[in-house]
Amino acid sequence: MSLLEQVIKAGHTPMRTDVSCAHERPREMPVALLTVAEAAEILRVSDGTIRNWITAGSIPYVQLPPVGQRKQYRIPLQGLLASLEGNYDLRGALQEQNARMREANLTED
């Protein structure tokens, strides 16, 4: 499974459906956080471009405690997709692809 497929699968599953007890409430899945490299791979840009966008405040991010000289960031997938502009609905395309992947996994058995 490619990185993009993994991110799509993880990023578009907001609620757990495998609740074991009827009285348990479904728990929300954690927000899909991408590394700088993962975000760059998805958008097919360099790590430096992602870091420039972070510095400019163009995309949402979370800064982790620094390790040495390099700052560490995580980018929420949904926030990254929401920050994109243009006339192509990338979020919609990813959701459709995710639905097709889920359907294919269900029909392979």
N, C-alpha and C positions, 0 to 999 in steps of 0.2 A: 504494500500500500504506500503510495507516494505521500510526501509531507503534506501537500495540499489536500489530499483525500483525508488524511488523519485530522487535519485542522478543521476541515469542513464537518467531518463527523463529530468531532468534539465540540465545535463551536456552535452547532445548531441543534443541540439537545438540551433545552433549558430545564426540563424537569425529569426526575427519575420516574420510570414507569414500573420498575421491578420491586415494588413495595411488598415486603413479605407478610405483614400483618394488616388486616383490614382497618385497624384503629390507628395505624401509623399514617402520618401525613407525608405526602411525597416531599422529598428534600430537593432543593435546587442544586444543580451541578455547579461546580466552581466556574467562574468566568474563564474563558479560553484566553490564556496569555501567551503571546508569541515572543520569542527572542528577536533581537534586531535582525539576525540572519534569516530567521523564518519569515518575518515580515518582508524582508528584501526579496526572498525567493518567491513568495506569493505574488508580489507586484513586479517582479523582474527588474529590480533596481539594485544598486549597490548598498552595502551596509552603511557607507558614508552618506548616501542620500537619505536613508532612514534617520541617521543621527542628525543630519542637517534639518530635517523636518521636525525632529524632536526639539532641537535648539530653537527653531523658529516658532514653536508652538503650533505647528500645522497639523500634528496628529496627537492623539491622547497617549499618555505613557505613565508608567509607574517606575520610579527610580529606586533601585535596590541599594542597600548599603555598599559603598565602594569597595572594590577589591584592588589593592594597589593603586595605580594611577588611573585606570580605566573605569569610567562610570558604567554601571550595569542597568539596563532598562528592560522592561517588559511592556509589550503593546497589547491592549485588549483587542481581540479580533473584531468584535462588533463595533468598537469605537473606531478602529482603523477603516473598516468598510464604510461607516457613516461619514468619515471625514473626506471621502473621495467625492469629487465633483465630475460632472460630465453628463452625457445623454445615454450612457449605457448603464443598465441596472445590474452591476456586478453582484450585489447582495442577492437579488432575485435569481440570477443565473447559478450562484453557488447553492442556494436553497433547492433549486430544481435538480441540480446535479446530486445533491445529498439525498433527495427523495428517490431518484433513480437508483442510487447506490444501495439504499435501504431495501428497495423493492427487489433489486437483483440478488441481494443477500437472502431475502426471504424465499425467492423462487429457485435458488440453486439446490436446495435439499431435495 
